[in-house]
Amino acid sequence: CIVATLGVGRDQADRRTRYNNLQLVSARRIEHAGRWQEYAATRLAVVKRKAAATPLGNTPKIPFGDEAVVRRAMLEGRANELYLFHGTTPHIVPLVVHGGFDERVSSIRGLFGGGIYFAMNASKSDQYCTPDGDGLYSIFLSRVTVGEPFRTSVSRAGERRPPDGADSVVG
């Protein structure tokens, strides 16, 4: 059902190249031991911070989307860790492959401020892709710690960080 919605999202209205299907050409696992250790340490810090602030027995807040879908995608519930999609352009792919995601070099002009954008649906992330020389698009499926999300429906362009107490911005 994801394939049926690819390329037709509201962000696609002004795109010159449109398509109505997607074929998976290849999938590769990318994992850097050092980056994984950094990620796991950050995830653990989020879990510890939430544990200190949350009474026992409380379930984690669902960060966004349909609760049943998110619960099925959730990995580490206490950290709101999920598998999410990230679409990008061909010149960014090697940077992510070799160095991981790095919010320090992200654009501050994004709708919700500077940061790395992820989505529950490939049909959202595909809107940020452009084809490479062979006409192939790149979307990463990534483990993401959402932590304590700040929810908003208004632009936060120009902001570098979520408000105090939040780990991420969800729009």
Disulfide bonds with the S-S distance in Angstrom:
none
